Amino acid sequence: MKRLRFKPDKALGERLIKEARLAREKAKQLPPGKEREGLLRKAHEADIVARIDEWLNSPGLKPPI
């Protein structure tokens, strides 16, 4: 069976930043509540993962000994 491969058109960090921005924009349109808080949490988590990805891919990162 041939495996389907996916080649992303953008880097992970870029996709996460876009996802966070879209979640924040959608949250602004909602009244305070669980759905809005969920979108804001999702945006915050995407920002954190984007920062971790940036750190892991930085040239100054040294492998553990």
N, C-alpha and C positions, 0 to 999 in steps of 0.2 A: 504494500500500500504506500503510495506516495504521500509524503507529508507536506501540508500546505505551509508555506513560509510567508511571513509578514515582514516587509521592510518599511519601517516608519519613515515618513517624509521629513520629520523634524526630530531634533534631539529630545530626550525625555524631559529635561529641564524646561525646554520651551513649551512642550505640550502641557506640563503641569502648571506653568505660570498662566497659560491661556485658560486652562480649566478653572483655576482659582479666580481669575478675573471674571469669567462668565458666571461663576457661582455667586460672586459678590454682586454683580449687576442684577442677577435674578433676585437675590435676597433683598436688595433695595426696594424692589417693587412689591414685596410682600409685607403684610402687617406683622407686628411682633407675634411670635409663636414658635411652635416646634419645627415647622418646615423651614422657617427663616433661620433659626438657630442651627439646624442641620446643614443648611447650605453654607453658613458662615464657618461652621466647624470643618466642612469639607474643603473650603477655600484655605483655611489655616493649615490643615494637614497637607494639602498640595504644596503650599509654600514651604513647609518644613522639609518635605521629601525633595523638592527642587533644590533647596540649600544643601541637603545631604548629598544629592547627586553631584552638585557642583563641587563640593568638597572632595568626594571620592574621585572625581575626574581631574582634580587640580594637579598641576605638575609638581607641586611641592610635597605631595603626599608620599610618605615613605612606608614601605611594607613592614609589618611587624617582624621582629627578629626571632 
